[in-house]
Amino acid sequence: MINKIVLGMASLRLMSGSLEIIAALLMLRLNQVDKALLVNSGLAIVGPMTLLLTTTIGLVGLAEKLSFTKMLWVGLGVTCIFIGILKK
């Protein structure tokens, strides 16, 4: 039996990956740099949002197993990842 938390995390990743593949096919179909760049720009939020959602689901699944201090460390790590991604 598959854990519901793991199933949720995997489902989000499958949807995100499918969206990336569809976007790549759309870029090939459009065959224009400016339009491909627009499609790519639209995907800019997908990666970080997927990371945030899957991490949140995973943390909810671990909430009863981890101490509050360990949860803070994980949250701090995710915050550092986002600062590194978004900082120019």
Phi and psi restraints in degrees (value plus and minus 20) as a CYANA .aco file:
   2 ILE   PHI    -105.7   -65.7
   2 ILE   PSI     113.3   153.3
   3 ASN   PHI     -82.4   -42.4
   3 ASN   PSI     116.1   156.1
   4 LYS   PHI     -82.8   -42.8
   4 LYS   PSI     -56.4   -16.4
   5 ILE   PHI     -86.1   -46.1
   5 ILE   PSI     -66.3   -26.3
   6 VAL   PHI     -83.6   -43.6
   6 VAL   PSI     -60.3   -20.3
   7 LEU   PHI     -82.1   -42.1
   7 LEU   PSI     -62.4   -22.4
   8 GLY   PHI     -83.3   -43.3
   8 GLY   PSI     -64.9   -24.9
   9 MET   PHI     -83.5   -43.5
   9 MET   PSI     -65.3   -25.3
  10 ALA   PHI     -85.7   -45.7
  10 ALA   PSI     -58.1   -18.1
  11 SER   PHI     -83.2   -43.2
  11 SER   PSI     -62.8   -22.8
  12 LEU   PHI     -80.9   -40.9
  12 LEU   PSI     -63.0   -23.0
  13 ARG   PHI     -85.9   -45.9
  13 ARG   PSI     -58.7   -18.7
  14 LEU   PHI     -84.9   -44.9
  14 LEU   PSI     -62.2   -22.2
  15 MET   PHI     -84.5   -44.5
  15 MET   PSI     -62.4   -22.4
  16 SER   PHI     -83.5   -43.5
  16 SER   PSI     -65.5   -25.5
  17 GLY   PHI     -84.1   -44.1
  17 GLY   PSI     -58.9   -18.9
  18 SER   PHI     -84.1   -44.1
  18 SER   PSI     -60.9   -20.9
  19 LEU   PHI     -83.1   -43.1
  19 LEU   PSI     -59.2   -19.2
  20 GLU   PHI     -83.9   -43.9
  20 GLU   PSI     -62.2   -22.2
  21 ILE   PHI     -86.0   -46.0
  21 ILE   PSI     -63.5   -23.5
  22 ILE   PHI     -80.9   -40.9
  22 ILE   PSI     -61.8   -21.8
  23 ALA   PHI     -82.9   -42.9
  23 ALA   PSI     -61.7   -21.7
  24 ALA   PHI     -83.3   -43.3
  24 ALA   PSI     -62.4   -22.4
  25 LEU   PHI     -85.1   -45.1
  25 LEU   PSI     -58.5   -18.5
  26 LEU   PHI     -83.1   -43.1
  26 LEU   PSI     -61.4   -21.4
  27 MET   PHI     -79.8   -39.8
  27 MET   PSI     -63.6   -23.6
  28 LEU   PHI     -84.0   -44.0
  28 LEU   PSI     -60.2   -20.2
  29 ARG   PHI     -86.0   -46.0
  29 ARG   PSI     -62.3   -22.3
  30 LEU   PHI     -88.5   -48.5
  30 LEU   PSI     -57.2   -17.2
  31 ASN   PHI      34.8    74.8
  31 ASN   PSI      14.7    54.7
  32 GLN   PHI    -156.8  -116.8
  32 GLN   PSI     112.4   152.4
  33 VAL   PHI     -79.2   -39.2
  33 VAL   PSI     -65.2   -25.2
  34 ASP   PHI     -83.8   -43.8
  34 ASP   PSI     -60.5   -20.5
  35 LYS   PHI     -92.2   -52.2
  35 LYS   PSI     -57.6   -17.6
  36 ALA   PHI     -83.7   -43.7
  36 ALA   PSI     -57.5   -17.5
  37 LEU   PHI     -85.2   -45.2
  37 LEU   PSI     -57.7   -17.7
  38 LEU   PHI     -83.4   -43.4
  38 LEU   PSI     -64.1   -24.1
  39 VAL   PHI     -81.9   -41.9
  39 VAL   PSI     -64.8   -24.8
  40 ASN   PHI     -81.3   -41.3
  40 ASN   PSI     -61.8   -21.8
  41 SER   PHI     -83.6   -43.6
  41 SER   PSI     -55.8   -15.8
  42 GLY   PHI     -84.1   -44.1
  42 GLY   PSI     -46.6    -6.6
  43 LEU   PHI    -103.6   -63.6
  43 LEU   PSI     -28.0    12.0
  44 ALA   PHI     -78.2   -38.2
  44 ALA   PSI     -48.8    -8.8
  45 ILE   PHI    -108.1   -68.1
  45 ILE   PSI     -38.8     1.2
  46 VAL   PHI     -83.3   -43.3
  46 VAL   PSI     -67.7   -27.7
  47 GLY   PHI     -79.3   -39.3
  47 GLY   PSI     -75.0   -35.0
  48 PRO   PHI     -82.9   -42.9
  48 PRO   PSI     -57.0   -17.0
  49 MET   PHI     -86.2   -46.2
  49 MET   PSI     -60.3   -20.3
  50 THR   PHI     -84.0   -44.0
  50 THR   PSI     -63.8   -23.8
  51 LEU   PHI     -77.9   -37.9
  51 LEU   PSI     -68.0   -28.0
  52 LEU   PHI     -82.7   -42.7
  52 LEU   PSI     -66.7   -26.7
  53 LEU   PHI     -86.9   -46.9
  53 LEU   PSI     -64.6   -24.6
  54 THR   PHI     -86.9   -46.9
  54 THR   PSI     -56.9   -16.9
  55 THR   PHI     -85.5   -45.5
  55 THR   PSI     -61.4   -21.4
  56 THR   PHI     -82.2   -42.2
  56 THR   PSI     -66.1   -26.1
  57 ILE   PHI     -80.8   -40.8
  57 ILE   PSI     -64.3   -24.3
  58 GLY   PHI     -82.1   -42.1
  58 GLY   PSI     -60.7   -20.7
  59 LEU   PHI     -87.1   -47.1
  59 LEU   PSI     -57.7   -17.7
  60 VAL   PHI     -81.8   -41.8
  60 VAL   PSI     -60.8   -20.8
  61 GLY   PHI     -86.7   -46.7
  61 GLY   PSI     -48.4    -8.4
  62 LEU   PHI    -116.3   -76.3
  62 LEU   PSI     -24.1    15.9
  63 ALA   PHI     -72.1   -32.1
  63 ALA   PSI     -59.7   -19.7
  64 GLU   PHI    -101.6   -61.6
  64 GLU   PSI     -34.1     5.9
  65 LYS   PHI    -116.0   -76.0
  65 LYS   PSI     -43.8    -3.8
  66 LEU   PHI    -121.9   -81.9
  66 LEU   PSI     127.5   167.5
  67 SER   PHI     -94.7   -54.7
  67 SER   PSI     142.9   182.9
  68 PHE   PHI     -79.1   -39.1
  68 PHE   PSI     -59.5   -19.5
  69 THR   PHI     -82.8   -42.8
  69 THR   PSI     -63.7   -23.7
  70 LYS   PHI     -85.8   -45.8
  70 LYS   PSI     -56.7   -16.7
  71 MET   PHI     -83.0   -43.0
  71 MET   PSI     -59.5   -19.5
  72 LEU   PHI     -83.4   -43.4
  72 LEU   PSI     -60.9   -20.9
  73 TRP   PHI     -82.5   -42.5
  73 TRP   PSI     -62.6   -22.6
  74 VAL   PHI     -84.0   -44.0
  74 VAL   PSI     -64.8   -24.8
  75 GLY   PHI     -80.2   -40.2
  75 GLY   PSI     -60.2   -20.2
  76 LEU   PHI     -84.7   -44.7
  76 LEU   PSI     -59.5   -19.5
  77 GLY   PHI     -83.1   -43.1
  77 GLY   PSI     -63.7   -23.7
  78 VAL   PHI     -84.4   -44.4
  78 VAL   PSI     -60.2   -20.2
  79 THR   PHI     -80.8   -40.8
  79 THR   PSI     -62.7   -22.7
  80 CYS   PHI     -82.9   -42.9
  80 CYS   PSI     -59.1   -19.1
  81 ILE   PHI     -81.4   -41.4
  81 ILE   PSI     -66.0   -26.0
  82 PHE   PHI     -86.6   -46.6
  82 PHE   PSI     -58.0   -18.0
  83 ILE   PHI     -83.0   -43.0
  83 ILE   PSI     -62.3   -22.3
  84 GLY   PHI     -84.6   -44.6
  84 GLY   PSI     -55.6   -15.6
  85 ILE   PHI     -94.1   -54.1
  85 ILE   PSI     -63.9   -23.9
  86 LEU   PHI    -109.5   -69.5
  86 LEU   PSI     -38.5     1.5
  87 LYS   PHI     -94.1   -54.1
  87 LYS   PSI     115.8   155.8
